[in-house]
Amino acid sequence: MAPHGDDRPDGGRRRVAALLTRPVTDRVFTDLAIWMVGLGLVVGLAFPPFVALLRVSDDGPYDPLFVGSCLAAGFIVGALNHGLSRLVVGRRLAELSRHLRLAADTVLRAGATGDWGGVATGPAHIAVDSDDELGRTARAFNDLLDALAAGAHSRSLVHNSSDLITVVGRDGTVRWTSPSLQGLLGLAPEDVVGRRVHDLLHPDDTARLCAYLGEVSAGGPTPPPVALRLRHRDGTWRHVEAAGNDLQSDPAVGGIVLAARDVTDRRELEDRLRHQAYHDSLTGLPNRALFLEEVQRTRAEGRVSAVLFVDLDNLKVVNDSAGHEGGDLLLTTVAERLRAVVRPSDVVARLGGDEFAVLLAGAGAACDAPAVAQRVLAAVAAPLALGGRSIVPSASIGIATSDALGGADDIVRAADAAMYTAKKAGKGRAELFQPRHHAAELARRALRADLEEALEHEELVLHHQPIVDLVTGSIVSFEALLRWRHPRRGLLMPGEFVPLAEESDLILSIGRWALREACRHAAAWQRSGAHGAGVTVSVNLSARQFQHPGLVGEVEAALGAAGLDPHHLTLELTESLLMQDGEVTRSRLAALQALGVSLALDDFGTGYSSLSYLRRFAIDVLKIDRSFLDEVPGNPQDEAVVRAIVDLGSTLDLQLVAEGVETGEQAAALAELGCPFGQGYHFARPVPVEDAMALVALPPLRGTAVASRAPVVDLRSVRRYGT
């Protein structure tokens, strides 16, 4: 946009005002008087010869008195014509003059103040009632007002716009700038006019602007806006997007017009969102997406790289003992320790949960990786004060290099596979990726893919292990245990596939199926007759199942679909599960108990602060972990622990079930110690549902405290009795 009238020198404005306000009406009527009176005198002089020619009078046409009378009459006629013209025409000219003066004053005020709004609302249009010269003049004046109003609108927008309008020469010299410069950069227009715009630019943006101005001047298609940074008076940088238009050939402008919009807030928001999208919110480290991009970039640049996949060995224990706040402190501490033992050029990332990764790049990356891994292990293993006590964290590390691997995903997966090998080898160590690790990882991924189809293909089944009254030998309940009939690998135990399911939401659908299936089996036992009428079923809940908001509704739906009395269902929970969000856990347990189901605490005695959870949460059953039975009978200490747990259960009115009963001697000792129920291979291994039905129909099992040395139940006889 061109410079406006308000920026012209004062002398130029005065000349414009003089031209607009010159008293044209006086000059018009002076000239008109001279011409009309002169014309009257000419007529008066010509009248006597005209009279003589017509022979109107015999007294002589040149009689002085007659001639004088003619001249006087001509003068009077001319004067009257002048007066009449002044009266008729002068009124219109005076109105036109008044409008012109009003328009000129308004333009002068707008030029001085920059407020051009009055130009559009100040001078009024002239009413045109004729098509003569004065009417056409009035129309021309009205057109002038319209043009001024249109220009005033544009000038007002420019003057009050938050966008910065600047006219620069081809060399970048500022020729004019809008007042919005003050709001954007804290500078007045006179501070920058005559200077090069490059003086305001960030040094890294100078070449970009020069190229942009050259592109605008080239005369081709209008290039897209260019992103620039301008220095504020206070030293900060403002981000703008500038669009250019070449008006160097326009005499009113004579330069390149740059319209710059302040996008600082938007850029800062974009930067924050980008940082959130590519960084871990807890530790501030790059996340998996950014880490993979960095790995891919090093690959594209042809640099050798190595990835260390770091997995903490004991985050679950910390969460169980110190809560999630303690776990978060451990994660942030490990992040700081990882950053401290690597070079600034190395990339440390948190991939999720308790998984970290380190990217080493450069000529010596592959050789240095094992040494860096040892430094990481040592740094992670430094003692940490947590929850009023000292813990010693540890990690398992998998190392993979880019020498023989493909893309970013491949090298990270290889390091992940090596980390699993390190964990299996004893944890707290580093393992370098080997081809056999790749085969193991491929097998693991294939098994996960098969598991995703297992439910649809009805390959999952429930086996049931009886829980027995240690005195009478009667079956009082069954624990439902998950099995997978893999089409190629045969019957798989939960440890072979449940961890894979827990890595994704697949565990939710599997757990939902197991719950419904167990309820259906228990309902069938209730309908089977006298022997099965009182038998209940226990179902294990994973941590992710328990955290799922729809759990209570799913349990209620499973009971309703099977027609099972809620009192015949027991849900088994782990101690670590109860250590999560206290209020949520309490309310969910209360909602489950409100349905009428029982709650059992599995593996009791192996976790932390067990007694506090018994006090805080309403638990119905304690299952004594098998580790306490290894030397019972025979070890007074183990027997004392079991007796203490039995006494605790009796005091709190809890049922007790001893897990892992392998021998008749153990069954007899537990009964003598006061434990009422047992579960283990001594009574029966987990069996399919049809065999469980047969077990229910049998008389009380042998091998209890009454017959402590009897063998494990023979399933062949079970099937025979069941037929």
C-alpha positions in Angstrom: 0.0 0.0 0.0 1.3 3.4 -0.9 2.2 6.1 1.6 -0.8 8.3 2.5 -1.5 12.0 2.5 -0.9 12.2 6.2 2.8 11.5 5.6 3.4 14.2 3.0 5.4 17.3 4.1 3.4 20.1 5.7 4.1 22.5 2.8 2.5 20.0 0.4 -0.6 19.7 2.5 -0.9 23.5 2.6 -0.7 23.7 -1.2 -3.4 21.1 -1.5 -5.6 23.0 1.0 -5.0 26.2 -0.9 -6.1 24.7 -4.1 -9.2 23.1 -2.5 -10.3 26.3 -0.6 -9.4 29.1 -3.1 -12.4 31.6 -3.2 -13.4 30.7 -6.8 -16.8 32.3 -6.4 -15.4 35.8 -6.1 -13.3 35.5 -9.3 -16.2 34.1 -11.2 -18.6 36.9 -10.4 -15.9 39.6 -11.0 -15.3 38.3 -14.4 -19.0 37.9 -14.9 -19.6 41.5 -14.0 -16.9 42.8 -16.4 -18.3 40.8 -19.2 -21.9 41.6 -18.6 -21.4 45.3 -18.1 -19.0 45.4 -21.1 -21.6 43.6 -23.2 -24.3 46.1 -22.1 -22.1 49.0 -23.1 -21.4 47.4 -26.5 -25.1 47.0 -27.0 -25.6 50.6 -25.9 -23.1 51.8 -28.5 -24.5 49.6 -31.2 -28.1 50.6 -30.6 -28.1 54.2 -32.2 -26.7 53.0 -35.6 -29.2 50.2 -35.4 -32.0 52.8 -34.8 -30.7 55.0 -37.7 -30.7 51.9 -40.0 -34.3 51.2 -39.1 -35.1 55.0 -39.5 -37.1 54.8 -36.3 -36.5 58.4 -35.2 -36.1 61.7 -37.1 -34.1 63.4 -34.3 -30.9 61.7 -35.3 -29.5 58.5 -33.9 -26.3 60.1 -32.7 -27.9 62.7 -30.4 -25.7 62.7 -27.3 -28.6 62.4 -25.0 -29.9 59.4 -26.9 -26.5 57.7 -27.0 -26.0 58.3 -23.3 -29.4 56.9 -22.6 -28.5 53.8 -24.6 -25.3 53.4 -22.8 -27.0 53.8 -19.4 -29.6 51.3 -20.4 -26.9 48.8 -21.5 -25.1 49.3 -18.2 -28.2 48.8 -16.2 -29.2 45.7 -18.2 -25.7 44.2 -17.7 -25.7 45.0 -14.0 -29.1 43.4 -13.6 -28.0 40.4 -15.4 -24.9 40.2 -13.2 -27.0 40.5 -10.1 -29.5 37.9 -11.3 -26.6 35.5 -12.2 -25.0 36.0 -8.8 -28.3 35.3 -7.1 -29.1 32.2 -9.2 -25.7 30.8 -9.9 -23.8 32.2 -7.0 -26.0 30.3 -4.5 -25.0 27.0 -6.1 -21.4 28.0 -6.3 -21.4 29.0 -2.7 -22.8 25.6 -1.6 -20.2 23.9 -3.7 -17.5 26.0 -2.1 -18.8 25.3 1.4 -18.7 21.5 0.7 -15.2 21.8 -0.7 -13.9 23.6 2.3 -15.5 21.1 4.6 -14.0 18.2 2.7 -10.6 20.0 2.7 -10.7 20.5 6.5 -11.7 16.9 7.1 -8.8 15.6 4.9 -6.3 17.9 6.7 -7.5 16.7 10.2 -7.3 13.1 9.1 -3.8 13.7 7.8 -2.7 15.2 11.1 -4.4 12.6 13.4 -4.4 9.5 11.3 -8.2 9.0 11.9 -9.7 8.8 8.5 -13.1 7.7 9.7 -14.4 11.3 9.5 -13.8 11.5 5.8 -16.5 8.9 5.2 -19.0 10.5 7.6 -18.1 14.3 7.6 -18.7 16.1 4.2 -22.2 15.6 2.9 -23.1 14.9 -0.8 -24.6 17.7 -2.9 -28.1 17.3 -4.0 -28.1 17.4 -7.9 -31.2 18.7 -9.5 -29.9 19.7 -13.0 -27.9 18.3 -15.8 -26.1 21.5 -16.7 -22.4 22.4 -16.0 -23.1 23.1 -12.3 -25.0 19.8 -12.0 -22.1 17.9 -13.6 -19.7 19.7 -11.3 -21.8 18.7 -8.3 -21.8 15.1 -9.5 -18.0 15.3 -9.9 -17.7 16.5 -6.3 -19.9 13.7 -5.1 -17.7 11.2 -6.9 -14.7 12.8 -5.3 -16.3 12.3 -1.8 -16.9 8.7 -2.6 -13.3 8.2 -3.7 -12.1 9.9 -0.5 -14.4 7.7 1.6 -13.2 4.6 -0.1 -9.6 5.7 0.4 -10.4 6.7 4.0 -11.7 3.2 4.7 -8.5 1.6 3.4 -6.3 4.2 5.2 -8.3 3.7 8.5 -7.9 -0.1 8.2 -4.1 0.3 7.6 -3.7 2.8 10.4 -5.7 0.7 13.0 -4.7 -2.7 11.8 -2.6 -4.9 14.1 -0.8 -6.2 11.0 2.4 -4.3 10.1 2.3 -2.7 6.6 5.7 -1.8 5.4 7.0 -0.4 2.0 10.6 -1.4 1.3 12.8 -0.9 -1.7 14.4 -3.7 -3.6 17.5 -3.4 -1.3 15.3 -3.7 1.8 15.3 0.0 2.8 12.2 0.9 4.7 10.3 3.7 2.9 7.1 3.8 4.9 5.6 1.7 7.7 2.2 1.7 9.5 1.7 2.9 13.1 1.2 -0.8 14.2 5.0 -1.0 14.3 4.7 0.5 17.8 2.4 -2.3 19.1 4.4 -5.1 17.4 8.0 -4.0 18.1 7.7 -1.1 20.5 9.2 1.3 17.8 7.9 4.4 16.2 7.7 4.6 12.4 10.4 7.3 12.3 12.8 4.9 14.1 12.9 2.5 11.1 12.2 4.6 8.0 15.4 5.0 6.0 17.0 1.9 7.7 17.2 -1.5 6.1 14.6 -4.0 7.3 17.4 -6.5 7.8 18.5 -4.5 10.9 15.3 -5.8 12.6 15.6 -9.4 11.4 17.1 -12.4 13.2 20.5 -13.1 11.6 19.3 -16.5 10.5 16.4 -15.0 8.6 18.3 -12.4 6.5 19.0 -14.7 3.6 15.4 -15.9 3.6 14.0 -12.4 3.3 16.5 -11.5 0.5 15.4 -14.5 -1.4 11.8 -13.7 -0.8 12.1 -10.1 -2.0 13.9 -11.3 -5.1 11.1 -13.8 -5.8 8.4 -11.1 -5.3 10.3 -8.8 -7.7 10.7 -11.5 -10.3 7.1 -11.0 -11.5 6.1 -14.6 -11.3 3.2 -16.1 -9.3 2.8 -14.6 -5.8 5.0 -16.6 -3.5 3.5 -17.9 -0.2 4.1 -15.9 3.0 7.6 -16.1 4.5 8.2 -16.8 8.2 10.5 -14.2 9.9 11.6 -13.2 13.3 11.8 -9.5 14.2 13.6 -8.0 17.2 11.4 -6.1 19.7 12.8 -3.1 21.5 13.1 -5.1 24.7 15.4 -7.6 22.9 12.9 -10.5 22.5 12.0 -12.0 19.1 8.5 -11.8 17.6 7.5 -14.4 15.0 5.7 -12.9 11.9 4.4 -14.2 8.6 5.0 -11.6 5.8 3.3 -11.6 2.5 4.8 -9.4 -0.3 3.3 -7.5 -3.3 5.5 -5.8 -5.9 4.2 -2.2 -6.4 7.5 -0.7 -7.5 6.0 0.5 -10.8 3.1 2.3 -9.0 4.1 5.9 -8.6 2.0 6.3 -5.5 3.9 3.5 -3.8 7.3 2.9 -5.5 8.3 -0.2 -3.5 7.5 -3.7 -2.3 4.6 -3.8 0.2 5.1 -6.3 3.0 2.1 -7.2 5.2 3.4 -8.9 8.3 1.1 -10.6 10.8 2.3 -11.4 14.4 2.1 -15.2 14.9 4.2 -15.3 18.1 1.4 -16.8 20.3 0.5 -19.3 17.6 4.1 -20.4 17.2 4.6 -20.7 20.9 1.5 -22.8 21.2 2.6 -25.0 18.3 6.0 -25.4 19.9 4.4 -26.4 23.2 2.1 -28.9 21.4 5.0 -30.3 19.4 7.0 -30.7 22.5 4.1 -32.5 24.2 3.7 -34.7 21.2 7.3 -35.7 21.1 8.3 -35.7 24.8 7.4 -37.6 27.9 5.4 -35.4 30.3 6.9 -36.9 33.4 10.6 -36.9 32.6 10.8 -34.4 29.8 12.7 -36.9 27.7 12.0 -37.5 24.0 9.2 -40.2 23.6 9.1 -43.2 21.4 8.0 -41.3 18.3 10.8 -38.7 18.5 13.4 -41.4 19.3 12.5 -43.4 16.3 12.8 -40.3 14.1 16.3 -39.7 15.5 17.3 -43.3 14.9 15.9 -43.0 11.3 17.8 -39.7 10.8 21.1 -41.2 11.8 20.4 -44.1 9.4 19.6 -41.7 6.5 22.8 -39.8 7.2 24.8 -43.0 6.9 26.1 -42.8 10.5 26.7 -45.9 12.5 24.5 -46.1 15.6 23.7 -48.2 18.6 20.6 -48.5 20.7 20.5 -49.4 24.3 17.1 -50.6 25.4 16.9 -50.0 29.2 14.1 -51.7 31.2 13.8 -51.2 35.0 13.6 -54.5 36.9 11.8 -53.3 40.0 9.3 -50.5 39.1 6.4 -52.7 40.0 7.9 -53.4 43.5 8.4 -49.7 44.0 4.8 -48.9 42.9 3.6 -51.7 45.3 5.5 -50.4 48.2 5.7 -46.6 47.8 2.7 -46.0 45.5 2.8 -44.3 42.1 4.4 -41.2 43.5 7.4 -43.3 44.5 7.4 -44.9 41.1 7.3 -41.5 39.4 10.3 -40.4 41.6 12.2 -43.5 40.5 11.5 -42.8 36.8 12.6 -39.1 37.0 15.7 -40.1 38.9 16.6 -42.7 36.4 16.1 -40.2 33.6 18.5 -37.8 35.2 21.1 -40.5 35.8 20.9 -41.6 32.2 21.4 -38.1 30.9 24.4 -37.7 33.2 26.4 -40.7 31.9 26.0 -40.2 28.2 27.4 -37.5 25.9 25.3 -34.4 25.1 25.0 -35.6 21.5 23.5 -38.9 22.5 19.7 -39.2 22.7 18.0 -40.4 25.8 14.3 -41.2 25.6 11.5 -42.8 27.6 9.6 -45.2 25.5 6.8 -45.7 28.0 6.2 -47.3 31.4 9.6 -48.4 32.8 11.3 -48.5 29.4 14.1 -46.1 28.4 16.4 -46.0 25.4 19.7 -44.4 24.5 20.9 -43.7 21.0 24.6 -43.6 20.4 25.7 -42.2 17.0 29.1 -41.8 15.4 32.1 -43.8 14.3 32.7 -45.5 17.6 29.1 -46.1 18.6 29.1 -49.9 18.1 32.4 -50.3 20.0 31.4 -47.9 22.8 27.9 -49.4 23.4 28.9 -52.2 25.9 30.9 -49.7 28.0 28.1 -47.2 28.0 25.7 -49.9 29.0 27.9 -50.8 32.0 28.0 -47.1 33.0 24.2 -47.0 32.8 23.8 -50.1 34.9 26.1 -48.6 37.6 24.3 -45.3 37.5 20.9 -46.8 37.8 22.0 -49.1 40.6 23.0 -46.2 42.9 20.9 -46.3 46.1 17.8 -44.0 46.2 15.9 -42.8 49.3 12.3 -43.5 48.7 9.4 -43.5 51.1 11.6 -43.2 54.1 13.8 -46.1 53.2 16.7 -46.8 50.8 16.2 -48.9 47.7 18.7 -50.1 45.0 17.1 -49.9 41.5 18.3 -52.1 38.8 17.8 -52.4 35.1 18.2 -54.9 32.2 19.7 -53.6 29.0 19.6 -54.9 25.4 22.1 -53.5 22.9 21.7 -53.5 19.1 23.8 -51.8 16.5 22.9 -50.7 13.0 25.6 -52.7 11.3 23.4 -55.6 10.3 19.9 -54.2 10.8 17.5 -52.3 8.7 15.3 -49.4 9.7 14.7 -47.6 13.0 12.0 -50.1 14.1 14.3 -53.0 13.4 17.1 -51.8 15.5 14.8 -50.9 18.4 13.0 -54.2 18.2 16.4 -56.0 18.2 17.5 -54.1 21.3 14.2 -55.0 22.9 14.7 -58.7 22.2 18.2 -58.5 23.6 16.8 -56.9 26.8 14.3 -59.8 27.2 17.3 -62.1 27.0 19.1 -60.1 29.7 16.0 -60.4 32.0 15.8 -64.1 31.5 19.5 -64.4 32.3 19.0 -62.9 35.7 18.3 -59.2 35.3 20.6 -56.3 36.3 22.8 -57.0 33.2 23.3 -56.0 29.6 23.0 -58.3 26.6 24.2 -57.7 23.0 21.8 -58.6 20.3 22.4 -62.0 18.6 20.6 -63.5 15.6 19.0 -66.1 18.0 17.4 -63.2 19.9 15.8 -62.1 16.6 14.4 -65.6 16.2 13.0 -65.5 19.7 11.5 -62.0 19.1 9.9 -63.2 15.8 8.4 -66.2 17.7 7.1 -63.9 20.4 5.5 -61.6 17.8 4.0 -64.6 16.0 2.6 -65.9 19.2 1.1 -62.5 20.0 -0.5 -62.5 16.5 -1.9 -66.0 17.1 -3.3 -64.9 20.5 -5.3 -62.1 18.8 -7.2 -64.8 17.0 -7.4 -67.3 19.8 -10.7 -66.0 21.2 -12.4 -65.8 17.8 -11.3 -69.4 17.0 -12.4 -70.7 20.5 -8.9 -71.9 21.3 -9.0 -70.6 24.9 -10.3 -72.9 27.6 -10.7 -72.9 31.4 -9.3 -75.7 33.6 -10.4 -76.0 37.2 -8.4 -76.9 40.2 -10.4 -77.9 43.3 -10.1 -76.2 46.7 -10.7 -78.9 49.4 -11.8 -78.9 53.0 -8.7 -80.3 54.8 -10.8 -82.1 57.4 -13.7 -83.7 55.4 -12.0 -83.9 52.0 -15.0 -82.3 50.3 -14.6 -80.0 47.3 -15.8 -76.5 48.3 -14.7 -74.5 45.3 -12.8 -74.5 42.0 -10.2 -72.0 40.8 -10.6 -71.3 37.1 -7.2 -71.3 35.4 -6.7 -70.2 31.8 -5.3 -72.5 29.1 -4.6 -72.0 25.4 -5.1 -74.9 23.0 -2.7 -73.6 20.4 -3.3 -75.3 17.0 0.5 -76.0 16.5 2.1 -75.8 19.9 -0.4 -77.7 21.9 -1.7 -76.7 25.4 0.0 -73.6 26.7 0.1 -72.5 30.3 -0.8 -68.9 31.3 2.8 -67.8 31.8 3.4 -68.4 28.1 0.8 -66.0 26.8 -0.8 -63.9 29.5 2.1 -61.5 29.7 1.7 -60.9 26.0 -2.0 -60.2 26.5 -1.2 -57.8 29.3 0.9 -55.7 26.9 -2.3 -54.6 25.2 -6.0 -54.3 25.7 -6.3 -57.9 24.6 -6.2 -58.9 28.3 -9.5 -57.1 28.8 -11.3 -59.2 26.2 -9.7 -62.4 27.4 -10.5 -61.6 31.1 -14.1 -60.8 30.2 -14.4 -64.1 28.4 -12.9 -66.1 31.3 -15.2 -64.4 33.7 -18.3 -65.3 31.7 -17.1 -68.8 31.1 -16.3 -69.5 34.7 -19.8 -68.2 35.8 -21.4 -70.5 33.2 -19.5 -73.5 34.5 -20.4 -72.7 38.1 -24.0 -72.3 37.2 -23.9 -75.8 35.6 -22.5 -77.2 38.8 -25.3 -75.7 40.8 -27.8 -77.4 38.5 -26.0 -80.8 38.6 -27.5 -81.9 41.9 -26.7 -82.2 45.6 -22.9 -82.6 45.2 -22.4 -79.5 43.2 -25.0 -77.2 44.7 -22.6 -75.6 47.2 -19.5 -75.5 45.0 -18.2 -72.0 44.1 -15.8 -70.7 41.5 -12.8 -68.4 41.9 -11.6 -66.2 39.0 -8.4 -64.2 38.8 -8.6 -60.6 37.9 -5.6 -58.9 36.2 -4.6 -55.4 37.2 -5.8 -54.0 33.9 -9.1 -55.7 34.3 -9.5 -54.2 37.8 -8.6 -50.7 36.6 -11.1 -50.9 33.7 -14.1 -48.6 34.6 -16.6 -51.2 33.3 -15.5 -54.0 35.5 -18.4 -54.0 37.9 -20.9 -53.9 35.0 -19.1 -56.8 33.3 -19.2 -58.9 36.5 -22.9 -58.2 36.9 -23.5 -59.1 33.2 -21.6 -62.4 33.5 -23.6 -63.4 36.6 -26.9 -62.5 34.9 -26.0 -64.3 31.6 -25.2 -67.5 33.5 -28.0 -67.2 36.1 -25.4 -67.7 38.8 -26.0 -66.6 42.4 -23.3 -63.9 43.2 -22.4 -65.7 46.4 -21.0 -68.5 44.4 -18.4 -66.3 42.7 -15.0 -65.3 44.2 -12.8 -62.8 42.5 -9.1 -63.2 43.3 -6.9 -60.0 43.5 -3.2 -59.5 43.8 -1.7 -57.5 46.6 0.0 -55.1 44.2 -3.4 -54.4 42.6 -4.7 -53.1 45.9 -1.8 -50.7 46.2 -3.0 -48.5 43.3 -5.2 -45.5 43.6 -6.7 -45.9 47.1 -10.1 -44.2 46.7 -10.8 -45.8 43.3 -9.8 -49.2 44.6 -11.9 -48.8 47.7 -15.0 -47.7 45.8 -14.6 -50.5 43.2 -14.2 -53.2 45.8 -17.3 -51.9 47.6 -19.3 -52.0 44.4 -18.2 -55.6 43.7 -19.1 -56.7 47.2 -22.5 -54.9 46.8 -23.2 -57.4 44.0 -22.7 -60.2 46.5 -19.5 -61.7 45.2 -16.6 -62.6 47.5 -13.1 -61.1 47.3 -9.9 -63.1 47.8 -6.3 -61.9 48.3 -4.0 -64.1 46.3 -0.4 -65.0 47.3 -0.8 -63.4 50.7 2.4 -62.7 52.6 4.7 -62.0 49.6 3.9 -58.3 49.2 4.4 -55.2 51.3 2.3 -53.8 54.1 -0.2 -56.6 53.8 -1.8 -56.0 57.2 -2.6 -52.4 56.3 -4.5 -53.6 53.2 -6.5 -56.0 55.3 -7.5 -53.2 57.5 -8.3 -50.7 54.7 -10.1 -53.1 52.3 -12.9 -55.6 52.9 -11.4 -58.9 51.9 -13.2 -62.2 52.5 -10.5 -64.8 51.7 -6.7 -65.1 52.2 -4.7 -67.5 50.1 -1.5 -68.4 51.8 1.4 -68.4 49.2 3.0 -71.8 48.5 6.4 -70.4 49.5 5.4 -70.8 53.1 4.7 -74.5 52.7 8.0 -75.6 51.3 9.3 -76.9 54.7 5.9 -77.6 56.4 5.9 -79.8 58.3 9.4 -79.9 59.8 10.5 -76.2 59.9 9.3 -74.5 63.1 9.7 -71.1 61.6 7.6 -71.8 58.6 5.0 -73.5 60.8 5.0 -70.4 63.1 4.4 -68.1 60.1 1.5 -70.3 58.9 0.1 -70.4 62.4 0.3 -66.6 62.7 -1.5 -66.2 59.4 -4.2 -68.6 60.5 -4.6 -66.7 63.8 -4.8 -63.4 61.9 -7.5 -64.9 59.6 -9.5 -66.1 62.5 -9.3 -62.8 64.3 -10.4 -60.9 61.1 -13.1 -63.5 60.3 -11.4 -64.4 57.0 -11.4 -67.8 55.2 -7.9 -69.2 54.6 -6.8 -71.3 51.7 -3.3 -72.8 51.5 -1.9 -72.9 48.0 0.6 -75.4 46.6 -0.3 -78.4 48.8 1.9 -81.1 47.3 1.9 -83.9 49.9 -0.4 -85.6 52.4 2.0 -84.5 55.2 1.5 -80.9 54.2 -2.3 -81.3 54.2 -2.2 -83.0 57.7 0.1 -80.3 59.1 -2.1 -77.5 57.8 -5.2 -79.0 59.2 -3.4 -79.4 62.6 -2.4 -75.7 62.4 -6.0 -74.7 61.9 -6.0 -73.9 58.2 -9.4 -75.1 56.9 -8.9 -75.3 53.1 -6.1 -76.4 50.8 -5.4 -76.4 47.1 -2.6 -78.2 45.2 -1.4 -81.2 43.1 -1.9 -83.5 46.1 -5.6 -83.3 45.6 -5.8 -82.8 41.8 -4.2 -80.9 39.0 -6.3 -78.4 37.0 -8.7 -80.3 34.9 -11.1 -79.5 32.0 -14.6 -78.6 32.9 -16.1 -82.0 32.2 -13.6 -83.6 34.6 -14.3 -81.0 37.2 -18.0 -82.0 37.0 -17.0 -85.6 37.6 -14.9 -84.6 40.6 -17.9 -82.8 42.1 -19.9 -86.0 41.7 -17.4 -88.1 43.5 -17.4 -88.8 47.3 -15.0 -86.7 49.3 -11.5 -86.8 47.8 -8.8 -89.1 49.3 -5.5 -87.6 50.2 -6.8 -85.2 52.8 -5.7 -84.9 56.4 -7.8 -88.0 57.1 -5.8 -90.1 54.6 -2.7 -88.0 54.3 -0.6 -90.5 52.4 -3.0 -91.3 49.6 -2.0 -90.6 46.1 -3.2 -87.8 43.8 -6.7 -88.4 42.4 -6.6 -90.7 39.3 -8.3 -88.8 36.6 -9.1 -92.0 34.8 -11.2 -93.1 37.7 -12.7 -89.6 37.8 -13.9 -90.0 34.2 -15.2 -93.4 35.0 -17.2 -92.1 37.9 -18.4 -89.3 35.9 -19.9 -91.4 33.1 
